[in-house]
């Protein structure tokens, strides 16, 4: 049995997770009961991937016709029903009868509902309609939280497994860092940091609305790192609420820059309307020298409950964010340190060194025609 892994090149957390999975799998391939591991990608990326993985067979669409059905095909980013490489690989897999693993990072239907004001999103209407069929057609669906797995069950999916997201060891290294020189945090005010995609489901508009609330007992500065489709709308809210001078849009930052802000901020807040197992929150928990708060609408909360752990979560509303900010000012240094230590201990459980073993288990179970559990 061979493994064919779809290797996405694009930006965004799901693509990054996919690449991290493969790189860790490549290092641990002796633990997988597979004869050969190959990569599937678009033709224009074949040359660069051969340089990065000289010992791996790199395939594109023209190579698939000659392949046998004796493959496990892992598409770690859910294919949309459009004429693209992911969907063509999906069709090939179903026609040839290969075993198929799909990965479900987020609730596609909820995301599409929130995007219908964008005419481009209507291109994905077929994906919305046929999503349950797409998911049920796989031999195994991997998702990253029990919260999202419950949604899969509602779609009629019976072959799913929960594998949490993970981060690399670079987030845990105590490398030297400098406070960002191009946007020094105003130390005369309490600073809030957020990083991640700027989109409706992330709830950043609610955080901005809370910053503008007259019920706050002091002024805050908010530092927002990331890009996304909601950026212009968020900037407009800041102008309408007359808080533009307190909100800083930092754009895309690299790992060291994000770590610098997380080590300089007074508090980090992630107010998602819904989310699976967001990397941004896990990154913040691993490195922040401040309390990290996130809404109860994300899948990480499932793992907190299972491990009887206590992290800073809140019911999502503008009022709840205002309340947690007002209460934050009452915390003493001992309480803050305890929170920070607890956060970092929790995050250490979710490194790729640990999580890749769960993927290897899935592959080995499928090789032996065993039900994946």
N, C-alpha and C positions, 0 to 999 in steps of 0.2 A: 504494500500500500504506500502511495506517495501523498505528499501534501502540497497543494498549490495555494499560496497566500497572496491575496490581493493587497498590494502595497500602495497606499494613497500618498500623493506628494503634496497635496494642498494644505492650506492653513487650517486653523481651528483645532479645538481640543480632541474631537474624535479621530482626526487624521494623525495627530501626534501620538495619541494612545496606541493607535494601530501600528505605527512605526516602532514605538517602544516595545510592543509585544513581540514583533518580529526580531528586533535586535537582541532581545533577551532570549527568545527561542533559539536563535542562531547560536548563541553562546552555550545553551543547554541542550543542543540537539541530540546528544548521545543518550539523553533520558527519554527520548521519544521513539516509540516503536514504528518508525517510518523509514522506508528505504531511501527516499530522496525528498528534499524540501526545495521547492521552486517558488519564484516570485512571478506574479502576473502584474503588468503595469502597461501604461500607454506607451506606444512605440517611441515617442519623443524622449522618454525618460530611460530607455533601455541602456544607452551608453553610460550615463552617469551612475546608474545602479550597478552596472558591471564593474565599474571602478570601485564602488563602495563595497560590493560583495563579489569579489572575483571568483570565489569557489561555489557560487550559487547560480543555478540555471535561471535566466531572466527571460520570461515569455511575454509576448504580446498577442493580440487577437489572431494574427496570421499563423501562429504556432499551434493554436488550440485544436485545429482540425485533426492533427496527427496524434493527439493524445488519446490514451485509452480511458476507460471509465474507472480504472483502478486508482482513483484519487479521492482524497478528502479536500474539498474546496472551502477555504475560510475567507469570507468577505467581511472584514471587521468594521466596515462602514455600510449601513443599510442602503441597498440599491434603490434608487428612485425609478419609477416606470417612465423612463426617457431613453432615447437612443444614445446611451453613454457606455463606457467600458465596464462599469460595475454591472449594469443590467444585462449587457451582452454576455458577460461571464456567468451571470445567474442563469440565463436561458441555456447556455451551453451545458451547464451543470445539470439542469433538469432534463435536457434532451438526452445526454449521455448516461444519466442515471448515477452520477457521482454523488457521494455523500456531501451534504452541504451544511456548513456552519454560518449562520448570520449573527451579527452583533447589533444590539438595539441600545443606542446610547441615550436617546431621549424620546419623549412621547410625540411622535411625528404629527399625529392628528391634532393635538393641542397646539403645537407650534404653528401648524398651517391655519388653524382657526384664528390665531392671534395675528396672522399675517395677511388675511384676506383683503385688507385695505390696500395692499401692495399688489398691483396687477400681475407682476412677475410670478407671484406665488400661485396664481391660477394654473400655471404650467404643471403644477404638482397635483392637480385634482385627481388624476388617475391613481397616483400613489395613495392619496387619502381614501379613495373608494376601495382599492384592492389590497390595502395594507393587511387586513386579517388573513387573506389568502396567501400573500407573500410570506408572512411570518409562519403560517401553518405548514408551508411547503418545505421548510427546512428540517433537516434531521436533528439539529440542535440550535436553539436560540440562546445566545449569551447576553445577559443584561447585567447592570451594575448595582442594582439595589432591589430589595424585596418590594419596595414601593412601586417600582417599574414592573417587576415581575407580576404583581397583582393585576396591572393593566393588561399584560400579555395574556393572562388567564381569562380575562374578560373578552379578549379577542378570539378566544377558543384555542390558544396555544397550549399544548400539553407537554411539549419537549423543550423545556427551558431550564436554564441554570443561572444562578447568581454568582458572579465573580466581581469583587469590588475593583474600582479603579486603583491605580497606584502611581507613585512618583519616583523619580530617580534619586540616587544617593546624593546628587549635587545639592538638593534642598536641605540636607542635614549637615553638610560640611560647614564648619565655622570659619569660612575664609574671611580675610580682611574685607571690609566693606566701607564705603564712604557714603555719607549722606548726599543725595543727588545735588550736584553743584548747580544745575540749571533751574532748579525749582525748590529752593530751601523751604522747608516747612516753617510756618509762622509759629514759633514757640510761645508766643504770647496768647495763643488760642488753642483750644483742644482740637486735635487733628484726627480726622476719620479717613481711612483708606479703603478703597475697593479696587479689585482688578478682575478682569474677565470680559466676556463679550457684552457689548452694549446693545441689548435687545430686550423686547417686552417681557419675556419670561424671567429675566434676571431681576426685575423689580427695582431698577436704579431710580426710576421716576418717583417711586414711593420714598426712597431715601432722601432724594432732593426735596420733596414736599415736606418731609419731617424736618430737614435743616431750616426750612423757611417758616416753620411753625412758631407762633407767638407764645406757645406753651413751654418752649425750651427755657431752661433757667440760665442759659449762657449761650454765647455765639460759638459756632464751630466752623472750622475749615474742612472742606471735603476734597480729597484727591482721588480722581477717577482714572484708572489706567486701563487701556483697551480701546478697541474700535468695534463698530457694528452698526446695523441699520437704524438704530434709535438715537444715534449721537446728535443729529441736528435737532430732534425733538427735545432731547434732554437739555441742550444748550438754550433752546427757546423757553423751556420752563424756568431756567435760572434767570433769564432776562425778565420774564413775566412776574416772577416772585421777588425781583429786585435783590437777588443774592449772587449775582454773577461774580462779584469780587471775592466771594467766599468759596467758590467751586472751581477747581482746576482740572481741566481735561488734559491728561498727560500723553495720550496716544499709546501706541504699542511700546512696551518696555521689555528688555531682556531679563533673564533670570536674576542677574546681579542687581539690576535696578529695582526689580520688584522686591527682592530681599532687603534692599536698602530702605525702601519705604516702609516695609513691614517691621523693620527694626527701629524705625524713627517715629512711626505713628503712635497715637495714644490709644486708638481702638480701630479694629477692622470690622466692617459690616457687609454681609452678603444676603440681600433681601429677596431671594428668588421666589417667584410665584409658583414655579414648579421646576424641578431639576432632578437628575438621576443621581449621579455621584460626582459632583463637579470637582475638577482638578484644582480650580482656584481656591476653593475652601480647604482642600487637603494641603495645598502648598502653604496657605496662610497658617494653618494649624502647626505645620512642621517647623516654621521659621520665625513667626511673629514674636516680638518681645512686647506684645500688648495683648489684651483679651480679644478674641475673635468671636463675633456673634453671627449666627446665620439662622434663616427662617426654618420652621419645622416642615416646610414643603419640599425638602430635598431628601434624597435617599440615604445620605450619610446618617440621618437620625435613626434608621433601622439598625445600624451597626452599633450605635451608642446604646440603644435599648438592649440589644443582645449581649453586649459586654458589660452591662450595668455600669456604664461610664456616665460621667456628668460633664457635658460641655454647655456652652452658652447658646441656647436656642430660644426662639421667640415666635409667637403666633403673628403672622404677617398682617400688619396694618400700619398706617401712618402713626396712629396713636401708640401702638406698641413700640415703634422705633423711638418716638419722643420719650416714652416712659423709660426705656432702657438707657437712653442718653442721660436723662435726668438722674437715674439711679447710679449710673456709672460714676458720676462725680462724688458719690458717697463712699465708693470703695476705698479701702486702705491699701497700702503697698503689700501687706502680707497676703490679702485676698487676691490681689492681682497676680502676684508671683505664683500662688497656688494654681490659679487658672492657667497661666502660661505653661507651667510644668506639666499639668494634666493634658493640655493640648498637644504638646510635643510628644508625650508618651503615647497618646492615641495614634498620632500620625506615623510613628515608627512601625506600626503593624502593617502599613500599607505601602511597602516598597516593592519594586519589581522583583527583587531577589526572592520574596515570599510569594507574590501573586502569580508569577509565571508558572509555578508548580501546579496551580489550579488549571491553567490552560493545557499543560502537558497531560494532566489527568483526563481532560476532555478528549484530546486526540487519541490517547491510548485506549480509552473506552470505545471510541468509534472504530478503531482498527480491529478490535476484538468483537465488534457487533454487540457490545454491552450497553444497556441503558445508562445514559449519563446521569449521574446524581451528584 
